[in-house]
Amino acid sequence: MAREAASMRKPAVSFFPNELLSVDRELVDEGLVFHSRSPTAIVDYVTSRTSADVAPDRTACRAVREEVLTLLRSLIERHT
């Protein structure tokens, strides 16, 4: 779920124990995902977030919903 949170520009944490996949490494490198195996570092990261960091962005949610609906309508029209 860290990838999904990162794609919505929300704080995301990964504590995956093995080598990260390239997509995860890219998200970490871009600062979109915080990766650590240290419980203390993770707690510090999470508690340092503000309410603005975690507030839902309804505008982005609505835009994604509309894009999905547009794509679905297009698929339905092709198969009817």
Backbone as CSV, one residue per row, in Angstrom:
resi,resn,N_x,N_y,N_z,CA_x,CA_y,CA_z,C_x,C_y,C_z
1,MET,0.814,-1.199,0.000,0.000,0.000,0.000,0.855,1.259,0.000
2,ALA,2.134,1.104,0.272,3.011,2.275,0.254,3.055,2.898,-1.137
3,ARG,3.070,2.064,-2.164,3.094,2.607,-3.535,1.835,3.418,-3.818
4,GLU,0.693,2.921,-3.369,-0.560,3.624,-3.606,-0.569,4.963,-2.881
5,ALA,-0.127,4.964,-1.633,-0.062,6.216,-0.875,0.889,7.194,-1.548
6,ALA,2.034,6.700,-1.974,3.020,7.565,-2.634,2.452,8.150,-3.917
7,SER,1.692,7.352,-4.658,1.124,7.852,-5.914,0.092,8.939,-5.664
8,MET,-0.460,8.953,-4.460,-1.416,10.001,-4.087,-0.728,11.126,-3.314
9,ARG,0.605,11.093,-3.321,1.422,12.105,-2.661,1.147,12.195,-1.154
10,LYS,0.947,11.035,-0.554,0.747,10.955,0.888,1.931,10.229,1.510
11,PRO,2.224,10.496,2.781,3.357,9.837,3.424,3.230,8.316,3.324
12,ALA,4.324,7.691,2.985,4.318,6.244,2.803,5.580,5.659,3.424
13,VAL,5.415,4.496,4.029,6.533,3.821,4.699,6.663,2.413,4.156
14,SER,7.905,2.030,3.909,8.211,0.659,3.517,9.219,0.103,4.506
15,PHE,8.962,-1.089,4.988,9.932,-1.750,5.868,10.290,-3.117,5.316
16,PHE,10.180,-3.250,3.994,10.484,-4.501,3.305,11.900,-4.956,3.661
17,PRO,12.069,-6.224,4.071,13.358,-6.668,4.581,14.404,-7.019,3.523
18,ASN,13.986,-7.281,2.316,14.932,-7.697,1.276,15.262,-6.532,0.354
19,GLU,16.004,-6.824,-0.707,16.341,-5.784,-1.672,15.061,-5.238,-2.291
20,LEU,14.992,-3.915,-2.400,13.802,-3.283,-2.953,13.725,-3.482,-4.460
21,LEU,12.518,-3.604,-4.958,12.307,-3.631,-6.398,12.659,-2.261,-6.965
22,SER,12.923,-2.204,-8.246,13.327,-0.937,-8.856,12.260,0.144,-8.692
23,VAL,10.997,-0.235,-8.780,9.927,0.758,-8.627,9.941,1.331,-7.212
24,ASP,10.178,0.492,-6.222,10.238,0.970,-4.837,11.474,1.824,-4.612
25,ARG,12.597,1.408,-5.184,13.837,2.182,-5.049,13.646,3.578,-5.650
26,GLU,12.973,3.654,-6.776,12.707,4.945,-7.423,11.844,5.831,-6.525
27,LEU,10.813,5.256,-5.917,9.950,6.017,-5.016,10.726,6.521,-3.795
28,VAL,11.615,5.692,-3.278,12.458,6.095,-2.147,13.391,7.224,-2.593
29,ASP,14.034,7.040,-3.739,14.967,8.054,-4.252,14.285,9.394,-4.506
30,GLU,13.018,9.355,-4.905,12.264,10.585,-5.160,11.685,11.183,-3.880
31,GLY,11.882,10.497,-2.754,11.378,10.993,-1.480,9.894,10.760,-1.276
32,LEU,9.303,9.881,-2.085,7.872,9.605,-1.972,7.577,8.472,-1.006
33,VAL,8.575,7.645,-0.719,8.429,6.548,0.240,9.616,6.589,1.192
34,PHE,9.331,6.463,2.471,10.381,6.354,3.480,10.614,4.869,3.722
35,HIS,11.859,4.423,3.571,12.180,3.011,3.779,13.165,2.871,4.927
36,SER,12.818,1.995,5.850,13.709,1.714,6.970,13.321,0.383,7.593
37,ARG,14.282,-0.263,8.211,14.022,-1.464,9.005,14.068,-1.127,10.488
38,SER,14.283,0.126,10.808,14.382,0.562,12.202,13.026,1.031,12.707
39,PRO,12.477,0.341,13.699,11.188,0.783,14.250,11.236,2.221,14.771
40,THR,12.341,2.600,15.379,12.471,3.961,15.901,12.442,4.983,14.772
41,ALA,13.165,4.709,13.700,13.183,5.633,12.555,11.797,5.749,11.928
42,ILE,11.083,4.633,11.847,9.733,4.646,11.269,8.790,5.457,12.146
43,VAL,8.837,5.234,13.452,7.985,5.989,14.375,8.317,7.470,14.294
44,ASP,9.600,7.802,14.248,10.000,9.205,14.135,9.448,9.830,12.851
45,TYR,9.530,9.095,11.759,9.017,9.599,10.486,7.504,9.820,10.563
46,VAL,6.784,8.825,11.047,5.323,8.906,11.101,4.868,10.026,12.029
47,THR,5.483,10.146,13.184,5.049,11.165,14.139,5.464,12.573,13.723
48,SER,6.379,12.683,12.774,6.787,14.015,12.315,5.868,14.556,11.215
49,ARG,4.945,13.737,10.727,4.004,14.189,9.691,2.983,15.122,10.307
50,THR,2.535,16.094,9.526,1.508,17.018,9.989,0.146,16.576,9.465
51,SER,-0.898,17.189,9.972,-2.235,16.842,9.488,-2.377,17.193,8.011
52,ALA,-1.686,18.221,7.554,-1.733,18.577,6.129,-1.078,17.494,5.276
53,ASP,-0.055,16.835,5.822,0.623,15.761,5.083,-0.304,14.589,4.792
54,VAL,-1.223,14.333,5.700,-2.055,13.132,5.583,-3.499,13.409,5.196
55,ALA,-3.852,14.681,5.087,-5.234,15.028,4.721,-5.530,14.534,3.301
56,PRO,-6.715,13.969,3.114,-7.053,13.495,1.767,-7.183,14.656,0.793
57,ASP,-6.753,14.416,-0.426,-6.888,15.414,-1.488,-8.094,15.010,-2.334
58,ARG,-9.226,15.554,-2.005,-10.468,15.189,-2.690,-10.426,15.549,-4.176
59,THR,-9.729,16.615,-4.529,-9.634,17.017,-5.933,-8.954,15.928,-6.744
60,ALA,-7.837,15.426,-6.234,-7.117,14.361,-6.940,-7.959,13.095,-7.005
61,CYS,-8.650,12.772,-5.928,-9.507,11.573,-5.913,-10.594,11.673,-6.972
62,ARG,-11.209,12.831,-7.059,-12.271,13.016,-8.058,-11.717,12.932,-9.482
63,ALA,-10.532,13.484,-9.692,-9.922,13.434,-11.025,-9.612,11.995,-11.417
64,VAL,-9.101,11.211,-10.481,-8.812,9.801,-10.766,-10.104,9.050,-11.053
65,ARG,-11.126,9.304,-10.251,-12.422,8.654,-10.469,-12.961,8.958,-11.855
66,GLU,-12.900,10.215,-12.264,-13.396,10.599,-13.586,-12.587,9.946,-14.698
67,GLU,-11.283,9.858,-14.515,-10.443,9.212,-15.529,-10.786,7.735,-15.656
68,VAL,-10.981,7.063,-14.522,-11.351,5.645,-14.545,-12.711,5.468,-15.217
69,LEU,-13.662,6.306,-14.882,-14.985,6.211,-15.498,-14.923,6.441,-17.002
70,THR,-14.122,7.386,-17.429,-13.957,7.646,-18.862,-13.383,6.424,-19.566
71,LEU,-12.369,5.826,-18.978,-11.767,4.624,-19.566,-12.758,3.466,-19.612
72,LEU,-13.518,3.303,-18.545,-14.507,2.218,-18.512,-15.595,2.433,-19.562
73,ARG,-16.053,3.652,-19.679,-17.073,3.943,-20.701,-16.545,3.633,-22.095
74,SER,-15.309,3.981,-22.339,-14.687,3.717,-23.627,-14.619,2.216,-23.901
75,LEU,-14.245,1.446,-22.898,-14.188,-0.013,-23.052,-15.573,-0.614,-23.313
76,ILE,-16.548,-0.119,-22.581,-17.911,-0.620,-22.740,-18.431,-0.310,-24.151
77,GLU,-18.175,0.887,-24.626,-18.635,1.286,-25.958,-17.992,0.422,-27.045
78,ARG,-16.760,0.045,-26.856,-16.066,-0.798,-27.857,-16.646,-2.202,-27.926
79,HIS,-17.211,-2.654,-26.818,-17.710,-4.047,-26.753,-19.223,-4.159,-26.798
80,THR,-19.882,-3.087,-27.173,-21.348,-3.176,-27.291,-21.789,-2.907,-28.706
